[in-house]
Amino acid sequence: MKNFKLLLSFAVATALMGCSSMDVEESEALAGNVPADFDVNEYIALHPELLRVQIQEYVASYNEKAKSAAAAAGEAYSAAFKDSVIADSLSFLDSVNQIRAIARDYAGYNREADSIAWETSLLPTTIDSIITETKYDTLAVGAKSKADAEAPFVKTFVCPKASQGSITYAEDGKTIVTVVGYAQRDSTCSETDAKTGKKCIAYQYTCVGDPTTYDSTDYEFNTKASTPKMAGLITRESQDSVGVKPVEQPGFIEPNQLKAARKFNFVDSRDDLAKLKDIEIDYFAISYQYAVFGKEHGWAYRRCKPEDNLGRYLYEPVVDPATGLTVDKATAEYPIAKLYCDENGQARELN
């Protein structure tokens, strides 16, 4: 049993290559190879990808010929052409309405299936931006008795994370009035490095022992940075979230729409929609695709009718004994002899 869900590009290429190499009348080529009630417009409605690929290939061929002609005209003309192509691309990106029209009418972008993206992508949105405030925690300060001018500053620890110890400042916010600190502290790693599992990246300090109160009346404080030889201020800087504020973001062309539409952009035209409408569709090539490919692979050529004598679906669900999963399996072998119609998107036998 063969899987007939082959790549569409192969299916289209098969037909187009065969068509371009033929030197016979169209009616002769199709005679006896398509059903008597075959209507190419209905076939396109069931398989719009055929028309989409034909137009896309036309645009690609057109652009390639334009580039080749520019290259053949000389270096100066070729350079000017490249600048023109860049300008055309930028102009295309600015044409929001044209992009959406091409995506919908030519590129097969399904507005119903992608309705949320289609309707909301161009609308401005807001995101919450976190407002932060820089916070400085004083972890230790040097203190010494004023009674002993020769005495060194002694490090006294303040552990703000554990609500232990405190520093009181005068009204100027700089002069220390009182320090309640500890002689020792333990540092416990509260977070570990994701790669090593060892390196501490944040600490929870716990002061050890009984607190001592140092009053500026009797003690002097070193408000300079701590050095190996002298105890002073040890601080830690952190960013605290203090709220959020809404920030407006402009609307944008949904990426899938843009990607689909760009394949239909002519390199030398600002009005791509007009040029697309002027393309002469090769209906014979699409009919021929059915004759040489679609028919033998079970492609539905028209919609099913109430009076049709219908048989099996081309693909029916079966349980795979190896996995226990339900999969779609073809009910016919290539080359398929029966004709098929479309019933709600599924190919079904016509008896």
N, C-alpha and C positions, 0 to 999 in steps of 0.2 A: 504494500500500500504506500503510495507516494503522498507526500505533503505538498499540496498545490498552492499553499500560501507563499508564493515566491515573491521576490522583490519586485515592486512595481516598476522600478527603473528598467529592469530587464524586460518586463512585459511591454513597456512603451517602446523601448529601443528596438525590440524585435519587430514591432509593427512598422515603425518609422524607417528603419533600415531597409526592410523589405519593400516598403512603398517607394522609397527614393530610388531603388535600383530597378523598378519595374518599367517596362516600356509597352504596357498594354492599356487598353481602355479601362476606366474605373468600373464600368458596369460589367465588363467581362471578368475582371478580377473578383468581383463580389458575387457574381452569378452562382447560385447553388451553395454559396459559402455562408450566407446569412439567412435567417428565417424570412419568410415572405412579409411578416408584419414587423420586421426590424425597423426601428426609428432611431436614427443616430442621436437626435436630441434627447430622447428618453434614456438612451444608453449613457449619454454624458451626464444626465441628471442623477443616474444611479452610480456613476463612477466619475465624479467631477475631477478626480485627480488626473485623469487623462488629459482634460483640457488645461488644467493647471500646469502640468509638466510640459505640454506642447508650447504654451505661452512662455513659460520660464526658459525653455530651450531657445525659443525665438529671441528673447531678450539677450540671453548669453551669447548667441551667435551674432546678433546685431552689435553688441559691445565689442566682441572680439574683432569683427571686421573693421569697426571704427578705430580701434587701437592699431591694427595692422596697417590701415590706410595712413594713419598719422606717422607711424614709424617709417613707412615707405616715402613719405613726403619730405623727409630730411630731419636733421637733428633739431633745428630751431622750431620747426612745426611740432615735432614730437614733444619737446619740452613745454611748449605752449598748451598742447593738448593735455599733458599731465596736470598742469595747473588748472585747466578747465575741469578736468575730472574731479580734482579735489574740491573745487568750488561747487561743482554739481552735487557732490556727496554732502557737503555742509548745507547746501540749500535743501536737499532732500530731508535731512534731519530736522530742519526748521519747519517743514510742512506737515504739521501734526495731522490736519484733516486729510491730507492726501495719503499719509502713511496708514491711517486707520481705514480709509476707503479701499486701498490696495490690499491690506491685510484681510479685509472682509470679503471683497468681491473677486479677488484674483488668487490670493495666497492660501485660501482655505482655512483661515483662522476662524474657528467656530465661536461666533459671538454668544450663542446660547450656552454651549458647554463651558465657556470661559467667561460667563457673564460678569462675575465679580471683578475679575481682572480688567475686563473690557470697560465696565462702567466706572470703576474707581481709580484706575491707574493715572488719569489726568487730574484728579482732584488733589488739592493741597492737603497735606496731613500735618499732624503735630506729634512730636515725640517729647518725652520727658527728659530734660537735661538735669543731671544731679548737680546741686549746688554744694560745694565743699568749702570747708573752713580749715585753715591751717592751725593746728593745735600743737603747743609745745609743752611737753610734760617734763617737769624738773625731777630727775631721778636721784640726785645727790647734790650736796653743797658742802663746801669746806667751812668749818667753824673752829674758833679757838678762843680761849679766855683772854679778856683784855688785861687781866692781872699779870699775865706772863707774856711780855713782849717777844721773848725768844721762842716761845712755843710754836710748833708748826700747826698749820691748819689740819684738822681731823675730818675725814670724810664721814658725813652722816647721811644715811639713806632715807629717801622718801619713796614710798611705794603707792602711787596714785591708783594703779589698777586694782589694788586690793583695799583701797580706802584706808590706807595706813599712812600716818605721817601727814604733815601739812607745812605750808610756808605762808606766812602772813606778810603782806607788803604794806608800806605806807601809802598815802594818797597818791604819790607820784607813780605808783605801780612798779617802781624799780628798787626802792630801798627796802631791804628785808628787815622786818621788825621782830618776827619770832619764827623759829624753826622747831618742829616736833619731828625728830628723826630717830633712826635706829643705827646701831653700830654695825650690824650685819644684815645681809639679805640673801635669799636663795633665788636663783633664776630658773624657772621651769619653762621648757620649750612647749608652747601651746600649738604650734604648727610645724610640720616637717616638710622638707623639700620633696616634691613629687618624684624626682628622679633618684635621689640618693636615699631618701627615707630617713636621713640623719640630720642634715643641716637645719638648724633652727632658723626660722625666718620671722618669728614673732615670739615675744616673751611675756610671761605673766610673773611679775616680781612679787615676792612675799618677804616682808621685813621680818627679821628674827630677833627675839629677845624683847626687852621692855623699852618703850620709847623714852627719849631724853628730850627735855625742853631747853632750847637755847634762846635766851632773850637778848635783844640787841643792847640792853642796858649793861649786860655783863659779858656779852660775846661779840666777836667781830666775825663777819662772814666774807668769804672770798667769792666775789661775783664774776670773776674771770673764769675762762674755760679751764677745766681740770688738766693738769699735766702730770707726767710720771713722778715729778718731785714735789708737786704741791696739789693738795686737794682743792678743787673748785667746783664750779657748776658742771653738772652732767645733765644734758637735756636730750629729749627724743622728740623728733618732729613727726606729726601724723596728720592725715587728711580725714576730717570727720564730715560725714554727710549731714547737712543741716536743712535739707529740703530739696524740692524739685521745681523746675520752671518749664512751661511748655515752649517749645521752639518749633516754628512753622517750617515745614519742608515742602518745596514746590512739587507739583505733580510731574509725572514723567510717562513717556511711552513705555508700556509694558514690554519687557525684553523680547518675549516670544512674538509679539506683533511686529516689532521692528525687524527682528531676524527674518521673519517670513516675508515682509514687504520689501526688504532690500534686494531680494532676488529678482524683483521686477522693476528695478531702477535703471533707466536708460542713462548712459554716461554723458550724453550730450543734450539732455532735455530737462528743462525745469518743470514741464507739465507732463509727467509720466502717465497720468490717467488718460490724457488725450491720445497719446501714442499707443497705449494699450488698447483703447477702444478702436483704433484704426487697424489693428492687426487682423488680417484675413485668416479666419480659422480654417484649417485643413480638415474638413469633416470626413473626407475619404480616408485619411490616415487613421482616424479614430474608428471608422467602420472596419477598415482593414485590420486593425488591432484585434477586433473581435473575431474576424474571420480566421486569422492565422494563430491567434493565441488564446483570447478569451473564451472562445467556444469550446476548445479542447480542454480547458482548465476549469470549466464549470462556472464561468462568470454569468450572472443574471443579465439578460439582454433587455428585459422589460419588467414592469411590475406584474405581480400575479393578479388575476381577475377572478371574480366570484364563480364564473362558469368554468374555470380551468380544472382539469382532472390532475390534481397534484399528488406527487409521490413523496419520497423521502427528502429531508434536508441534505445538502451536500456535506455539511459537518454536523455530527450529532455527538452528544456527550456520552462517554463511556468511562468505566472505572479501570484505571491501570492496575492490573493485578500485582505488579512489582512494587508500586508505591501506595496504592489505595486511593490515589488522587483522581478526581474527575477531570478528563481532558477531552477536547474536541477532536474527533477522528473523522477523516474523509470516508464517505460511503461509496465512492466510485473510484475506479482506477483510470489513470491516464493511458491513452487519450479518451476523454469522456465523450460518449456518443449522444447522450440525451441533452435536451435543451433545459435551461433553468430560468426561472423567473425570480423576482425579488419579493419576499414576504417579510415585511418589517425588518429589512436589513439583512435577511438571510437568503441564501440561494436555495431554491427548492425545485425538485424535478417537475417537468411538464410531461405527462404521459399522453 
